[in-house]
């Protein structure tokens, strides 16, 4: 992947532009592959909502088996995730709703920029996460201990710096403007 750089028009860390990526057709399907520490953590099918060449938005049901209770939110069968992945930014934002449509909140993964290879969207998870409740009253930084233990800062200090900047900026947006403007 490319090293991070800054786009003067955007306060969020971005990767330098490369050749224009292939776009996924809206209404089509693809497989999201979430990779962590060199291993595929989870793979699941998703429907493409839109792909503007920079951001790929997909929709998928909760893909893990059973319920995952974090204490501050529960992900469970029937939940629907609208997931936003950027090819030039170091994060993914997942809007989480119940099967009935009630907004639970946003789960943000700090990742390397996403790569679409054929019908597979590859996303490398960098351990840091952010949770934002539906009403915006709860904004939680998650897994900073895992990030520190991952050794990324030693192996790839530029990527580690981009990850921390992305988390800081997403938290700032969540606490001030909210994430809606980013996702609009």
Backbone torsions as a table, in degrees:
resi	resn	phi	psi	omega
1	UNK	NA	162.4	-179.7
2	UNK	-78.0	153.6	174.4
3	UNK	-74.2	155.1	-178.8
4	UNK	-69.9	154.9	171.8
5	UNK	-145.9	178.4	-179.7
6	UNK	-115.0	136.1	173.7
7	UNK	-99.4	118.1	-175.2
8	UNK	-60.3	-22.2	-179.4
9	UNK	-81.7	-8.8	-175.8
10	UNK	-134.5	133.5	178.1
11	UNK	-77.7	-12.4	-178.3
12	UNK	-85.4	144.0	179.3
13	UNK	-60.9	136.4	178.8
14	UNK	-130.3	158.5	174.4
15	UNK	-92.7	152.3	179.2
16	UNK	-63.9	148.3	179.8
17	UNK	-68.4	138.4	175.2
18	UNK	-119.2	-160.2	178.3
19	UNK	-63.2	149.1	-177.0
20	UNK	-58.3	132.1	-178.1
21	UNK	-77.8	156.9	172.1
22	UNK	-70.1	141.5	-179.8
23	UNK	-98.1	146.0	175.4
24	UNK	-86.4	132.6	-177.8
25	UNK	-72.0	133.7	177.1
26	UNK	-58.3	140.4	-178.8
27	UNK	86.7	-14.6	177.6
28	UNK	-81.5	-176.6	178.3
29	UNK	-125.3	158.0	174.6
30	UNK	-149.4	171.9	176.9
31	UNK	-108.9	128.2	174.3
32	UNK	-91.8	126.8	177.6
33	UNK	-117.5	110.7	178.8
34	UNK	-95.5	118.2	-176.4
35	UNK	-108.9	138.3	178.1
36	UNK	-141.3	128.7	179.1
37	UNK	54.2	39.5	175.8
38	UNK	80.6	0.4	179.9
39	UNK	-121.4	146.7	176.9
40	UNK	-72.5	118.2	-178.8
41	UNK	-80.5	-43.4	179.2
42	UNK	-160.2	147.8	174.6
43	UNK	-131.3	138.2	179.6
44	UNK	-155.6	152.0	178.2
45	UNK	-78.1	147.6	178.6
46	UNK	-144.9	151.9	176.3
47	UNK	-93.3	133.0	178.8
48	UNK	-76.4	122.6	175.6
49	UNK	-86.8	-46.8	176.6
50	UNK	-165.6	158.3	176.4
51	UNK	-147.0	110.0	-178.2
52	UNK	-95.8	10.5	-178.5
53	UNK	94.9	-23.2	176.0
54	UNK	-111.8	-47.8	-179.3
55	UNK	-114.2	131.8	174.5
56	UNK	-107.1	124.3	177.3
57	UNK	-112.9	127.5	-179.8
58	UNK	-128.7	161.5	175.7
59	UNK	-126.8	136.6	-178.8
60	UNK	-153.9	148.7	172.8
61	UNK	-73.0	161.8	174.7
62	UNK	-50.2	122.8	-169.4
63	UNK	-97.5	-17.8	-178.0
64	UNK	-82.3	155.7	177.9
65	UNK	-71.5	138.9	174.2
66	UNK	69.6	-157.3	-175.8
67	UNK	-102.7	142.5	172.3
68	UNK	-120.8	109.3	-177.4
69	UNK	-102.0	112.7	-179.6
70	UNK	-89.4	-7.7	-174.8
71	UNK	97.1	-42.4	179.3
72	UNK	-98.9	-15.2	176.2
73	UNK	-160.6	152.4	175.1
74	UNK	-117.0	128.3	170.5
75	UNK	-99.7	131.4	-173.7
76	UNK	-148.9	161.3	177.8
77	UNK	-50.5	137.2	-177.4
78	UNK	101.0	-24.9	177.4
79	UNK	-64.5	147.5	179.8
80	UNK	-120.6	130.0	-179.5
81	UNK	-109.2	124.9	168.0
82	UNK	-102.9	113.7	-168.7
83	UNK	-111.8	132.0	-178.8
84	UNK	-113.5	119.2	179.9
85	UNK	-119.8	136.2	179.4
86	UNK	-110.1	142.6	175.3
87	UNK	-83.5	-13.9	-174.7
88	UNK	-126.9	13.9	179.3
89	UNK	-133.5	160.3	-170.6
90	UNK	-100.9	41.8	178.3
91	UNK	-161.2	166.3	170.8
92	UNK	-133.1	140.5	179.3
93	UNK	-118.9	126.1	-176.5
94	UNK	-117.4	113.3	174.8
95	UNK	-80.6	128.0	-175.2
96	UNK	-113.6	125.5	178.1
97	UNK	-128.5	153.7	172.6
98	UNK	-69.8	167.3	175.4
99	UNK	-59.5	-26.2	177.9
100	UNK	-84.2	-3.2	175.9
101	UNK	99.9	-4.0	179.2
102	UNK	-71.5	130.8	-179.8
103	UNK	-71.9	125.8	173.7
104	UNK	-90.8	-39.5	-179.1
105	UNK	151.5	-161.6	-177.5
106	UNK	-125.6	129.9	174.8
107	UNK	-108.1	121.0	-176.7
108	UNK	-110.5	123.5	174.8
109	UNK	-98.7	133.7	171.2
110	UNK	-87.7	123.8	-172.5
111	UNK	-140.7	166.2	165.1
112	UNK	-72.1	161.2	176.5
113	UNK	-54.6	140.2	-178.0
114	UNK	-70.1	151.5	179.2
115	UNK	-128.8	126.8	175.5
116	UNK	-96.5	117.3	177.1
117	UNK	-119.4	103.4	-176.1
118	UNK	64.7	-119.7	179.7
119	UNK	-106.4	23.3	178.7
120	UNK	-122.7	128.8	176.5
121	UNK	-99.0	112.4	-177.8
122	UNK	-95.0	128.1	-177.1
123	UNK	-133.8	122.6	179.1
124	UNK	-98.7	112.5	-179.7
125	UNK	-74.8	130.3	-179.0
126	UNK	-107.8	24.3	172.3
127	UNK	80.6	-38.8	-178.0
128	UNK	-72.0	142.2	179.2
129	UNK	-141.5	162.4	175.8
130	UNK	-138.9	134.0	174.1
131	UNK	-112.2	135.0	176.1
132	UNK	-127.5	119.8	-179.2
133	UNK	-68.9	161.9	-176.8
134	UNK	-55.3	-38.9	-178.7
135	UNK	-89.9	0.3	178.1
136	UNK	76.9	1.2	-177.2
137	UNK	-76.2	-21.0	179.8
138	UNK	-119.6	118.4	176.4
139	UNK	-126.5	113.1	-172.8
140	UNK	-120.9	126.2	170.9
141	UNK	-82.1	132.7	-173.9
142	UNK	-125.5	150.3	169.0
143	UNK	63.4	27.1	176.8
144	UNK	-64.5	-29.9	176.6
145	UNK	-66.7	-42.6	177.3
146	UNK	-62.3	-40.8	178.7
147	UNK	-61.2	-46.1	179.8
148	UNK	-62.2	-40.5	-179.2
149	UNK	-74.3	-16.8	-176.3
150	UNK	-68.5	-23.4	-179.1
151	UNK	80.8	6.6	-178.6
152	UNK	-59.4	-37.9	-179.3
153	UNK	-59.0	-33.0	178.3
154	UNK	-82.4	-42.6	-176.8
155	UNK	-73.3	-39.2	-174.3
156	UNK	-148.1	76.7	-175.3
157	UNK	-59.7	-31.6	178.4
158	UNK	-66.0	-43.5	178.3
159	UNK	-65.7	-41.6	178.7
160	UNK	-61.1	-41.7	177.7
161	UNK	-63.8	-42.6	178.3
162	UNK	-63.4	-38.0	179.8
163	UNK	-64.3	-46.7	-179.2
164	UNK	-65.2	-42.3	178.2
165	UNK	-62.6	-39.7	179.0
166	UNK	-63.8	-44.5	178.3
167	UNK	-62.2	-45.0	179.4
168	UNK	-59.6	-44.4	-177.3
169	UNK	-70.8	-40.6	176.5
170	UNK	-62.4	-40.7	177.6
171	UNK	-63.0	-43.3	178.7
172	UNK	-60.1	-46.4	178.4
173	UNK	-60.7	-44.4	-178.7
174	UNK	-60.9	-38.2	-176.3
175	UNK	-82.6	-17.2	-177.1
176	UNK	-112.5	-75.5	-174.4
177	UNK	-86.5	-21.4	-172.0
178	UNK	86.4	169.4	-175.4
179	UNK	-89.9	-10.1	-175.7
180	UNK	-56.8	-41.4	-179.5
181	UNK	-63.6	-35.9	178.3
182	UNK	-66.1	-35.0	-173.4
183	UNK	-94.5	-10.7	-175.7
184	UNK	-62.0	NA	NA
